[in-house]
Amino acid sequence: MAHRWTNDLTRADATPEHVWLNRRQILGAGVAALALGATPARADALEPNSWDEITSYNNFYEFGTDKGDPKKYAGALTTAPWSIEIDGMVDRPGTYSIEDILAQMTIEERIYRFRCVEAWSMVIPWNGFELADLLDMVGVQESAKYVAFETLYRPEEMPGQRTRFIEWPYVEGLRLDEALHPLTIMATGIYGKPMPNQNGAPIRLVVPWKYGFKSIKSIVKITLTDVEPPTSWNRLQPSEYGFYSNVNPKVNHPRWSQATERRIGGGLLSPRIPTLMFNGYEDEVASMYAGMDLTKFY
Amino acid sequence: MVVDRINAGLRAVPVWLLYILLSLPAPWLVWLGATGGLGVEPIKALEHELGQIALQLLIAGLAVTPLRRFVGLNLMRFRRAIGVMAFTYVALHLLVWLVLDVQIVAQIWADIVKRPCITIGMLGFVLLIPLAVTSNNWSVRRLGPVAWRRLHRLAYGAAFLGALHFLMLSRGFQIEPLIYLGLVVGLLLVRLPALAGSARPAVSRR
């Protein structure tokens, strides 16, 4: 059932492709003043980030820890054929090819704020379908309480996986109600184009009210379970990254404040803007955490 | 000996040239940042580049004495320029953090007090201030060479804190900051009397 949720950001908020292409050409010509001058408009209008911004500044440690590494090295990743193994507490477990999945899904555009735990943010026009629809397709059993996700492990194509920086493969998880929430999508594209490799091709999770690292990329496995699944950053540094990792300006990361963020694309003089509770999706998601101490369940 | 020829060649290089060469990356990086050359998040990139150059110069400064003692390479004439420029880049790194990155005054102080990685970095900067102030011939005469040398051992602490700051800032355990920290620790270890004493005396190279 698509269209459960309507954007408050609409297509009109997105920069038409020819406009951002023009802007790139202007920047390419080296007119610094224009780049700096673009700052105030960017901050007020919630204008989605450009294709170039979205695809050149990525955290995808499978390709390296530098923000530019994913764009540099993700070209080597082969994304066809691709299938997702869905198992655990489901009625119809199995390995589903991405074509079979997409044949049953309705692709929508969702323009979401995207807030990284490192205190930068973007606005991204995703294309995708609701995770709830995929879970409907495989039939979630009564006993399931959590959904676990796994990224592809293929060190020959993902150079970052050759070092044991993180215990590969990258894993993430959601509580079942979070997974079924209409805001939670499986994204397959950006700006109407297929998902670029560096952004998690061919299919990734997007949970807009949580820090970016929850939105696991290049998914090959989904497991329905009744125990809270391990998550990669929590395993690495539990004091800094919790299972929930909801965007929360009042709960600081131990090493930096989460009260403000910097929207990518504002140049050298980009202002800090306040971070919104649940990344601006408080009305939609706060009820799921009613009664929970969010400083404890960070 | 190759080293002797290098030393002879270096004597012809004026120190002011090194000041100019080491100054060039700063305006170049700002220009890159303003024109898109540092990527879509130029503030963090500029901050990181300046901090990295500062750390490299601090390590270079620490390497001068061991290079003379163990290799016979004499860079003593350039050590002050290296140190002063290291301080300059630390100061620029701090300035970018204050003005472009954090921006909010209340948060700056909160970060310094509450966040160990910032506290450590700030402490390293504070240690460098007396060194920058006394990096002139008048101060060396005024303090006397023994007291001056003792004071300038603060550079050991500053370099160590700088490398530690870098390591603590990184998400997870990354290789690059570990290499920097390893270099600093190595350059401090070779100064231990047991190791330093086993080296050939510097005069034998002259």
Boltz contact constraints between the chains, C-beta under 6 A:
constraints:
  - contact:
      token1: [A, 27]
      token2: [B, 36]
      max_distance: 6.0
  - contact:
      token1: [A, 30]
      token2: [B, 35]
      max_distance: 6.0
  - contact:
      token1: [A, 32]
      token2: [B, 34]
      max_distance: 6.0
  - contact:
      token1: [A, 32]
      token2: [B, 35]
      max_distance: 6.0
  - contact:
      token1: [A, 53]
      token2: [B, 40]
      max_distance: 6.0
  - contact:
      token1: [A, 56]
      token2: [B, 40]
      max_distance: 6.0
  - contact:
      token1: [A, 57]
      token2: [B, 40]
      max_distance: 6.0
  - contact:
      token1: [A, 57]
      token2: [B, 41]
      max_distance: 6.0
  - contact:
      token1: [A, 65]
      token2: [B, 174]
      max_distance: 6.0
  - contact:
      token1: [A, 165]
      token2: [B, 172]
      max_distance: 6.0
  - contact:
      token1: [A, 236]
      token2: [B, 172]
      max_distance: 6.0
  - contact:
      token1: [A, 255]
      token2: [B, 115]
      max_distance: 6.0
  - contact:
      token1: [A, 255]
      token2: [B, 117]
      max_distance: 6.0
  - contact:
      token1: [A, 257]
      token2: [B, 107]
      max_distance: 6.0
  - contact:
      token1: [A, 264]
      token2: [B, 40]
      max_distance: 6.0
  - contact:
      token1: [A, 264]
      token2: [B, 41]
      max_distance: 6.0
  - contact:
      token1: [A, 268]
      token2: [B, 33]
      max_distance: 6.0
  - contact:
      token1: [A, 268]
      token2: [B, 34]
      max_distance: 6.0
  - contact:
      token1: [A, 268]
      token2: [B, 42]
      max_distance: 6.0
  - contact:
      token1: [A, 272]
      token2: [B, 103]
      max_distance: 6.0
